[in-house]
Amino acid sequence: KNDAGALYIWPLGVRSRWDWYKNAMTLSSLSAQDPEAQLNLHAQLGPPNIVRPTPGDLVLLCAQRPHCAVGFDEGVRVSLQCFLQYDGLDNRLTIDC
């Protein structure tokens, strides 16, 4: 199975302080740069949803969900972090980068 260039998104949403506290032991490893901690985190989170974008695809995700991009050897990945603001059906989305 070749996941080079894929995006892994784990189906764990943190929408409240309670969600954070419930999952604090697992989520505390999210920012760890330690390879062993990352392997343990992946094991605790279970299998991710896998997105395999192709050239020209736009992928939007809630950054509060644990996610990671799988490395690749050839080509270029362009990424941009920003906030989208939704103010109802009568208004356009606002992008704040």
CNS distance restraints for C-alpha pairs under 8 A (distance, minus, plus):
assign (resid   3 and name CA) (resid  52 and name CA) 7.60 0.50 0.50
assign (resid   3 and name CA) (resid  70 and name CA) 6.74 0.50 0.50
assign (resid   4 and name CA) (resid  70 and name CA) 5.57 0.50 0.50
assign (resid   4 and name CA) (resid  71 and name CA) 5.67 0.50 0.50
assign (resid   4 and name CA) (resid  72 and name CA) 4.85 0.50 0.50
assign (resid   4 and name CA) (resid  73 and name CA) 7.95 0.50 0.50
assign (resid   5 and name CA) (resid  52 and name CA) 6.97 0.50 0.50
assign (resid   5 and name CA) (resid  53 and name CA) 7.65 0.50 0.50
assign (resid   5 and name CA) (resid  69 and name CA) 6.67 0.50 0.50
assign (resid   5 and name CA) (resid  70 and name CA) 5.14 0.50 0.50
assign (resid   5 and name CA) (resid  71 and name CA) 5.61 0.50 0.50
assign (resid   5 and name CA) (resid  72 and name CA) 5.34 0.50 0.50
assign (resid   6 and name CA) (resid  50 and name CA) 6.62 0.50 0.50
assign (resid   6 and name CA) (resid  51 and name CA) 5.68 0.50 0.50
assign (resid   6 and name CA) (resid  52 and name CA) 4.58 0.50 0.50
assign (resid   6 and name CA) (resid  53 and name CA) 6.64 0.50 0.50
assign (resid   6 and name CA) (resid  69 and name CA) 6.03 0.50 0.50
assign (resid   6 and name CA) (resid  70 and name CA) 5.33 0.50 0.50
assign (resid   6 and name CA) (resid  71 and name CA) 7.89 0.50 0.50
assign (resid   7 and name CA) (resid  50 and name CA) 5.80 0.50 0.50
assign (resid   7 and name CA) (resid  51 and name CA) 5.03 0.50 0.50
assign (resid   7 and name CA) (resid  52 and name CA) 6.37 0.50 0.50
assign (resid   7 and name CA) (resid  53 and name CA) 7.79 0.50 0.50
assign (resid   7 and name CA) (resid  67 and name CA) 7.16 0.50 0.50
assign (resid   7 and name CA) (resid  68 and name CA) 5.90 0.50 0.50
assign (resid   7 and name CA) (resid  69 and name CA) 4.56 0.50 0.50
assign (resid   7 and name CA) (resid  70 and name CA) 6.12 0.50 0.50
assign (resid   8 and name CA) (resid  48 and name CA) 5.57 0.50 0.50
assign (resid   8 and name CA) (resid  49 and name CA) 5.80 0.50 0.50
assign (resid   8 and name CA) (resid  50 and name CA) 4.82 0.50 0.50
assign (resid   8 and name CA) (resid  51 and name CA) 6.42 0.50 0.50
assign (resid   8 and name CA) (resid  67 and name CA) 5.35 0.50 0.50
assign (resid   8 and name CA) (resid  68 and name CA) 5.30 0.50 0.50
assign (resid   8 and name CA) (resid  69 and name CA) 6.26 0.50 0.50
assign (resid   8 and name CA) (resid  70 and name CA) 7.45 0.50 0.50
assign (resid   9 and name CA) (resid  48 and name CA) 5.31 0.50 0.50
assign (resid   9 and name CA) (resid  49 and name CA) 5.16 0.50 0.50
assign (resid   9 and name CA) (resid  50 and name CA) 6.42 0.50 0.50
assign (resid   9 and name CA) (resid  51 and name CA) 7.77 0.50 0.50
assign (resid   9 and name CA) (resid  65 and name CA) 6.77 0.50 0.50
assign (resid   9 and name CA) (resid  66 and name CA) 6.03 0.50 0.50
assign (resid   9 and name CA) (resid  67 and name CA) 4.37 0.50 0.50
assign (resid   9 and name CA) (resid  68 and name CA) 6.81 0.50 0.50
assign (resid  10 and name CA) (resid  45 and name CA) 6.82 0.50 0.50
assign (resid  10 and name CA) (resid  46 and name CA) 7.72 0.50 0.50
assign (resid  10 and name CA) (resid  47 and name CA) 7.09 0.50 0.50
assign (resid  10 and name CA) (resid  48 and name CA) 4.41 0.50 0.50
assign (resid  10 and name CA) (resid  49 and name CA) 5.92 0.50 0.50
assign (resid  10 and name CA) (resid  65 and name CA) 6.42 0.50 0.50
assign (resid  10 and name CA) (resid  66 and name CA) 5.51 0.50 0.50
assign (resid  10 and name CA) (resid  67 and name CA) 6.14 0.50 0.50
assign (resid  11 and name CA) (resid  48 and name CA) 6.84 0.50 0.50
assign (resid  11 and name CA) (resid  49 and name CA) 7.08 0.50 0.50
assign (resid  11 and name CA) (resid  65 and name CA) 6.91 0.50 0.50
assign (resid  11 and name CA) (resid  66 and name CA) 7.84 0.50 0.50
assign (resid  12 and name CA) (resid  45 and name CA) 7.91 0.50 0.50
assign (resid  12 and name CA) (resid  65 and name CA) 5.77 0.50 0.50
assign (resid  12 and name CA) (resid  66 and name CA) 6.93 0.50 0.50
assign (resid  13 and name CA) (resid  19 and name CA) 7.65 0.50 0.50
assign (resid  13 and name CA) (resid  64 and name CA) 6.64 0.50 0.50
assign (resid  13 and name CA) (resid  65 and name CA) 5.36 0.50 0.50
assign (resid  14 and name CA) (resid  19 and name CA) 5.24 0.50 0.50
assign (resid  14 and name CA) (resid  20 and name CA) 5.93 0.50 0.50
assign (resid  14 and name CA) (resid  64 and name CA) 6.14 0.50 0.50
assign (resid  14 and name CA) (resid  65 and name CA) 6.84 0.50 0.50
assign (resid  15 and name CA) (resid  19 and name CA) 6.32 0.50 0.50
assign (resid  15 and name CA) (resid  20 and name CA) 7.91 0.50 0.50
assign (resid  15 and name CA) (resid  64 and name CA) 7.97 0.50 0.50
assign (resid  16 and name CA) (resid  20 and name CA) 6.56 0.50 0.50
assign (resid  17 and name CA) (resid  21 and name CA) 6.28 0.50 0.50
assign (resid  18 and name CA) (resid  22 and name CA) 6.04 0.50 0.50
assign (resid  19 and name CA) (resid  23 and name CA) 6.34 0.50 0.50
assign (resid  20 and name CA) (resid  24 and name CA) 5.55 0.50 0.50
assign (resid  20 and name CA) (resid  27 and name CA) 7.55 0.50 0.50
assign (resid  23 and name CA) (resid  27 and name CA) 5.92 0.50 0.50
assign (resid  24 and name CA) (resid  28 and name CA) 5.73 0.50 0.50
assign (resid  25 and name CA) (resid  29 and name CA) 7.53 0.50 0.50
assign (resid  26 and name CA) (resid  30 and name CA) 7.70 0.50 0.50
assign (resid  26 and name CA) (resid  41 and name CA) 6.38 0.50 0.50
assign (resid  26 and name CA) (resid  44 and name CA) 6.94 0.50 0.50
assign (resid  26 and name CA) (resid  45 and name CA) 7.75 0.50 0.50
assign (resid  27 and name CA) (resid  41 and name CA) 7.96 0.50 0.50
assign (resid  28 and name CA) (resid  32 and name CA) 7.84 0.50 0.50
assign (resid  29 and name CA) (resid  37 and name CA) 6.28 0.50 0.50
assign (resid  29 and name CA) (resid  38 and name CA) 6.90 0.50 0.50
assign (resid  29 and name CA) (resid  41 and name CA) 6.38 0.50 0.50
assign (resid  30 and name CA) (resid  38 and name CA) 7.53 0.50 0.50
assign (resid  30 and name CA) (resid  41 and name CA) 7.45 0.50 0.50
assign (resid  30 and name CA) (resid  66 and name CA) 7.39 0.50 0.50
assign (resid  32 and name CA) (resid  37 and name CA) 6.61 0.50 0.50
assign (resid  32 and name CA) (resid  38 and name CA) 6.99 0.50 0.50
assign (resid  33 and name CA) (resid  37 and name CA) 7.60 0.50 0.50
assign (resid  33 and name CA) (resid  38 and name CA) 7.32 0.50 0.50
assign (resid  34 and name CA) (resid  38 and name CA) 6.35 0.50 0.50
assign (resid  35 and name CA) (resid  39 and name CA) 6.28 0.50 0.50
assign (resid  36 and name CA) (resid  40 and name CA) 6.23 0.50 0.50
assign (resid  37 and name CA) (resid  41 and name CA) 6.06 0.50 0.50
assign (resid  38 and name CA) (resid  42 and name CA) 6.19 0.50 0.50
assign (resid  39 and name CA) (resid  43 and name CA) 6.28 0.50 0.50
assign (resid  40 and name CA) (resid  44 and name CA) 6.20 0.50 0.50
assign (resid  41 and name CA) (resid  45 and name CA) 6.13 0.50 0.50
assign (resid  42 and name CA) (resid  46 and name CA) 6.21 0.50 0.50
assign (resid  42 and name CA) (resid  47 and name CA) 7.67 0.50 0.50
assign (resid  43 and name CA) (resid  47 and name CA) 7.91 0.50 0.50
assign (resid  53 and name CA) (resid  57 and name CA) 5.79 0.50 0.50
assign (resid  53 and name CA) (resid  58 and name CA) 7.83 0.50 0.50
assign (resid  53 and name CA) (resid  59 and name CA) 7.51 0.50 0.50
assign (resid  63 and name CA) (resid  67 and name CA) 7.46 0.50 0.50
assign (resid  81 and name CA) (resid  97 and name CA) 6.66 0.50 0.50
assign (resid  82 and name CA) (resid  95 and name CA) 6.66 0.50 0.50
assign (resid  82 and name CA) (resid  96 and name CA) 5.58 0.50 0.50
assign (resid  82 and name CA) (resid  97 and name CA) 4.36 0.50 0.50
assign (resid  83 and name CA) (resid  95 and name CA) 5.79 0.50 0.50
assign (resid  83 and name CA) (resid  96 and name CA) 5.12 0.50 0.50
assign (resid  83 and name CA) (resid  97 and name CA) 6.40 0.50 0.50
assign (resid  84 and name CA) (resid  93 and name CA) 6.42 0.50 0.50
assign (resid  84 and name CA) (resid  94 and name CA) 5.59 0.50 0.50
assign (resid  84 and name CA) (resid  95 and name CA) 4.79 0.50 0.50
assign (resid  84 and name CA) (resid  96 and name CA) 6.45 0.50 0.50
assign (resid  85 and name CA) (resid  93 and name CA) 5.68 0.50 0.50
assign (resid  85 and name CA) (resid  94 and name CA) 4.99 0.50 0.50
assign (resid  85 and name CA) (resid  95 and name CA) 6.53 0.50 0.50
assign (resid  85 and name CA) (resid  96 and name CA) 7.90 0.50 0.50
assign (resid  86 and name CA) (resid  91 and name CA) 7.65 0.50 0.50
assign (resid  86 and name CA) (resid  92 and name CA) 7.38 0.50 0.50
assign (resid  86 and name CA) (resid  93 and name CA) 5.25 0.50 0.50
assign (resid  86 and name CA) (resid  94 and name CA) 6.79 0.50 0.50
assign (resid  87 and name CA) (resid  91 and name CA) 5.90 0.50 0.50
assign (resid  87 and name CA) (resid  92 and name CA) 7.47 0.50 0.50
assign (resid  87 and name CA) (resid  93 and name CA) 7.13 0.50 0.50
